[in-house]
Amino acid sequence: GCDPITPLFAGLATICAAIDAGTKLIVSTDTHSTYHIPPILWLMVIGPPGDKKTPGSKPMRSILDALEAEDKPFHKLRLLEWSAKHVSYSSQVTAFHKASEQAEACIGSPDGLASVENLPKVPDCPPPPVPLRFLVTDVTSQKLARMAAERPRGIVCWLDELHGWLKKMSNPTSGEDPTMWLEAHGGGVYHVDRMGDGKENPST
């Protein structure tokens, strides 16, 4: 009973969320210009109250919820595998520090410090895996930047009511950063460098 554009737009948003952001549509023009277009869409359905916008879009959105639920047991396995790698990494770091304290490692070094060449190698430890996430519904620009950095394949921000989001964008005291959303519009890079949690925030 809703306008057909509602589930159509919801389906397009769902597809863009599921497609890896590394996928590009290559478009060539008559002027021999080539454009690489990422799967980024900004969609908005406008209608009066009671126009069944939410129930019309929910079946499409539920597909993303199902995909996230299906991935949960696989994420547990990935996390278990990572924890084993992290234990090995921690033990190798400990061995590195112990070896750097040995006098033999400092022989031949003009400053009396251990030379890296004489110490055991420590391989890089991969970051912990993050759960599969396609969908966010209530998020700040700062949090979204971090989530997107952890999920390079992409994510969709699905807002049931656009009024609240627009209100925050136009309110200078809300803490929202319109610049991030402008960069996201074209798939640009946005760096987040803030004090607060003692960690360097990644960028998206």
Secondary structure, DSSP 4 states (H G I P E B T S, - for coil): ---THHHHHHHHHHHHHHS-TT--EEEE-TTS-EEEE-S---------TTS-HHHHHHHHHHHHHHHHHHHHHHHHHHHHHHHHHHHHHHHHHHHHHHHHTSGGGGTT-TTSSPPGGGS---PPPPPPP-----EESS--HHHHHHHHHH-TT--EE--S-HHHHHHHHT-TTS---HHHHHHHHTT--------SSSSPPP--
